[in-house]
Amino acid sequence: MKIFMIIFMIMVVIVELFILVGCSLTVKYQVEMTTDTSEMLGAVYSILDTLGMIIIFNLLYLVVMYILYFKKTKRG
């Protein structure tokens, strides 16, 4: 059971890193290419939206880890 928890944790970290890198590269490109302030604010909103998605993803991760741990301790 511990190996599944470790594999899942590694997958979560990798997915979050890809999300952050992809979003930051996209926002960097959008800010460099625009001259309009509202478009820059839209790019900043995109970053905040992505961070919110990562927070929700982490909460889901914690719920899954709690369920796995709770099932393991309840059995034995």
N, C-alpha and C positions, 0 to 999 in steps of 0.2 A: 504494500500500500504506500509506503514511503517513496518508492521509486516513481509511482504515478504522480504523487504530489510534487516531487522535484521536477519531473518532466513537464507537468502543467505549469509550474512556476516559471520555468525557462521559456516555455512558449509564450506566456503572458509578457515577459520582459522583452522578448524579441518583437512581438507584435506592437508593443507600445513604442519601442525604438523606431520601428519602421513608420509608424503613424506620425511620430514627432518629426522625423527627418523629412518625410514627404510633405508634411504641412509647412514646415519652416522653409523648405526650398520653394514651394509654391508661393508662399507669402513674400519671400524675398524677391522673387521674379516679378510678382504683381506690384510691389512697392517700387521697384526700380523702373518699371515700364509705365507707370501712371503719373499723371500730373494733377489729377483731381483728388481733392482731399476726401471726398465721400468714398472713392474707390479704395483709398488707403485705410479708411475706417472699416470698410467691408473686409479687407484683408485681416485687420486686427480682430474683427468679429469672428472670422474663420478660425484664427488661432484659439480664441476663447471657446469656440464651439468644439474644437478638437480636444482641448484640455478637459472640457466637461465630459466628452465621450470617454476619455481615458479614466476619469474619476469613476464613471459608471461601470466601466470595464473592471476596474480594481475592486469595486464593491461586489460585483458579480464573482470575481475571483475569491474574495474573502468568504462569500456565502458558500461557494463550492468547497473551499477548504474546510469550512466549519462543518458542512454536511459530511464530508469524508471522515473528518476526525471524530464527529459525534457517532457515526455509524460504527467506526472502529472501536471506540471506547464502550459503546453500549453492548457490543457483542461479547467483549471479553472481560 
